[in-house]
Amino acid sequence: MDEPSSLLATLGGWPGARALRDSWVAYLFVNAAHLLGIALLLGSILVLDARLLGCLRAVPLAMLGPLNARVAAAGATLAILTGLWLFTVRPAEYAANPAFQIKLVLIVAALANVALQHANPAYRHAIGGGRISAGVRISAAASGFLWLATLIAGRWIGFA
């Protein structure tokens, strides 16, 4: 058995994976937690991105920015942890699924964009209520696009 297949078999044999395969109730709750994480992530990050792009001007960025960034981080953490757990139910099938592969690339790109945003002093200044530069607007547009594309790729997994 080659290394990737061995790793996938090990993941599939993990007690957490067996628990989800053996109990529809456990699977239901982990899947619901995954959807909650996605909702928290997208609900908060899309509002923040829209505000950075010039929409929702009535809401001060100094109030909206820090809160939404924290909620998005919590949602991303929940979605990633539960997504990894759900992956272990059928790891070989998911790993071979082109929609899943695209979703992973999109998640990596979205997280790289987040890292670039938070390393950028202009972004930190903007979400604190400061001036919104063109670069911040571009990264907000990329964020919205990447997270929505990730959502679409995730839904596509069941059809690929």
N, C-alpha and C positions, 0 to 999 in steps of 0.2 A: 504494500500500500504506500503511495507517495505521501509526502508531508501534508499538502493541503487536504487531501482526502482523509488522512489520519486525524488532522485537526478538526475537520468538520464532523467526523464520526465521534470524536471525543466530545465536542460541543453538543451533539445530538444525544449523547449518553449522559450528559450532566443531569443530576437529580432535578434541577429546576425545569429542564426541558421535559423530562419524563412526567413531572407533576402537571405541566400544562397539557401534555398529550393525554394524560389519564383523567383529567378533571375539566369538564367543560366550564364549571364554575370558576376555577382558577384561571383558565384561559380568558374567560369573559372579563374578569376583574383586571387582569394584566393588560388586555386589549383596551379596556375602558380607560385605564390609567395612561396608556400610550396616547389615546385620543385626547385626553385631558391635557397632557403635555403639549401636544400639537396645538390645541386650542389656545392655551396660555401663550405659547411661543408666537404663533401667527397673529393672534388677537392683539397682543401688545406690540410686537415689532412692526406690524403693518401700520398701526396707528402712529407710532413714533416715526417710521419712514415717511408716511404721508405728511406729518407735521414738518419734518425736515425738508420735504419737497415743496412746502409752501401752502399746503392745505391746512385746515383746522387752525387758522391763525388766532382764533379767539382763545385758544388754550395756551397758556404760557409754557414755553419749553422748559423753563426752570422747574416747573411742577411736574410736567408730563415725562420729560426725558429720563431722569434718574429712576423713577418708579417703573416705567415701562421697560427700561433696560434690565432692571432686576427681575421683573416678572418674566420677561423673555428668557433670561438665563435660567430661571427655575423651570420654566416650561421645556426648554431645550434639554436640560439635565434629565427631567422626568421622561421626555420622549426618547432620548438616546438610551437611557438605562432599560426602559421597558422594551424599546425596539430591539436592543441586543438580546434580551430575554426571549422575545417572540421569535427572533431569528433562529434560536437554538432548537425550536420545535421541528423545523425542516431545513437545516443549514445547507445541505447539498443542493436542494431544489432552489432555495433562495440565491445561493451563490452563483448558480447557473442562469438565473433569470435576468435577461437584459434590462428590464425595467428596474430591478433591484440594483444592478450595477450602476445604472445611470443615477438612481437615487443616492447611492453612496458618493459618487463623484460630485453631485450637487450639494450634498451635506458638507463635504470637505471644502468645496468652494465657498459655501455660505459661511462656514466657520472661519475660513481664512479671511473672508471679508470682515467678519466681526473682529478678528484679531487686528487687522489693519486699522479698522475704525477706532478701536480702543487704544491703539498705540499712537494714534494721530492726535496731537494736542488740539487741533482745530475742531475735531469731532467732539472731544471732551468739553471743549469750550462751548460748542454749539448746543449740546444737550443740557448744559448747565444754564442755558438762556442767552448765550452770546451770539455773535454774528454767524450766519450760516454761509460758508464758502461754497463755491462751485464744486470743489472736491468732495465736500460733505454731502452735497446734493447727489452727486454721482454715486457715491458709496451707498446712500440711502436707496436710490433707484436700483442699484445692483442687489442690495439686500432684499428688497421687496420681490424682485424678479426671482432671485435664487430660492428664497423660501417658498414662494408660490410654485415654482417649478418642482421643488422637492415634494411638495404636497401632491402635485399631479403625478409625478413619478411613483410615489407611494401608492396612489389609487390604481395606477396602471399595473402594478405587480400582479394583482389578481387576474388580469386579462392577458398578460404576456405569456 
